[in-house]
Amino acid sequence: MQIDPNMDMTSLSTSLCQEKVQSEVQVKLLKETMELAKEISSKLLEAMGIGQHIDTVA
């Protein structure tokens, strides 16, 4: 993030808050996507008759 030297503290604080929330949302979406991929992979392996469950290190 680039900080505008003319930005007041309220704007800067709001901007930093928005950036933090965006990061948290991205992490949450990534975790949900990984869970879905793990679930789909597990179901696919089961359907293929392998029957193994994939565990990932969190």
BELHU-V966533 format. One record per helix or strand of 2 or more residues. SS is the DSSP state (helix for helix, strand for strand). FROM is the first residue (numbers start at 0). TO is the last residue. If there is no record, write none. Layout:
# BELHU-V966533
ss,from,to
SS,FROM,TO
SS,FROM,TO
This chain:
# BELHU-V966533
ss,from,to
helix,8,46
